[in-house]
């Protein structure tokens, strides 16, 4: 995704540079004053933002089809590198009303490798009253799903460890594949480089990725780079997460990403911006 920064001593001068480089319909994503008293404007060519929105709102970004005709729970797995925030995000999905809060949720974990991993998920399960099952190998899958058959949704936690064993897949990936999950979300911190997102998508491709879930939105720089991170995933997204409290910090993906970049609403275009008073534009961007 193409993002450019333009600097000028005042708004008309800066907007003129944007028009010359990106055209009159370029989107202004952020406007801020510099230490020297000038302006810095973040802009993108027309159509880029809408293309990202179509990606995020692509197939699978809507609601979960929980119908009485289903013979098994809707199964959602979270995968990603160690430290990406998978377990915290998993519990947010289980408890938050924007996701599955209020539904009958069960937990499955494949994270039997990380020190303290089982203790963490079991502690969450005990506090919240959610049933949890541990999968050590493929033979455990049928029994675990049978014990969770009364659940509407099963959320699957996975290890961050993805080092191939003897040139093949790590042993937990075949277990995940045996689960035949309805969705597999690649979890990435919002502040990482876009090149790392692309690398993660390649590494976790055998898991059957269907979505991306950005975490730690509150820690990401508010400089537009998060748009490049979301674009690099090349996957739809339903939610983004922020903070460490499991009962809060879950937002619709598109609105959460745009709020992180420009607040609650972006400015429109250089043409529309030039028709408004300078104070109004700055108030929208900064305030």
Protein Blocks (a to p, Z undefined) as FASTA:
>chain_A
ZZdddddfbfklmmmmmmmmnojkbccfbdcddfkopacdddddehklmmmmmmmmmghi
accdddfkbcbdcddddeddehilmmmmmmmmmmmmklmgoiacddddfblmbghklmmm
mmmmmmnopacdddfbfklmmmmmmmmmmpmbdcddddfbfcdeehiacfklmmmmmnop
abdcddddfkbcfklmmmmmmmmmmnopabdcdehklmpccehjmmmmmmmnopacfbdc
edjbfkgoiacfklmmmmmmnojbdcfbfklmmmpcfklmmmmmmZZ
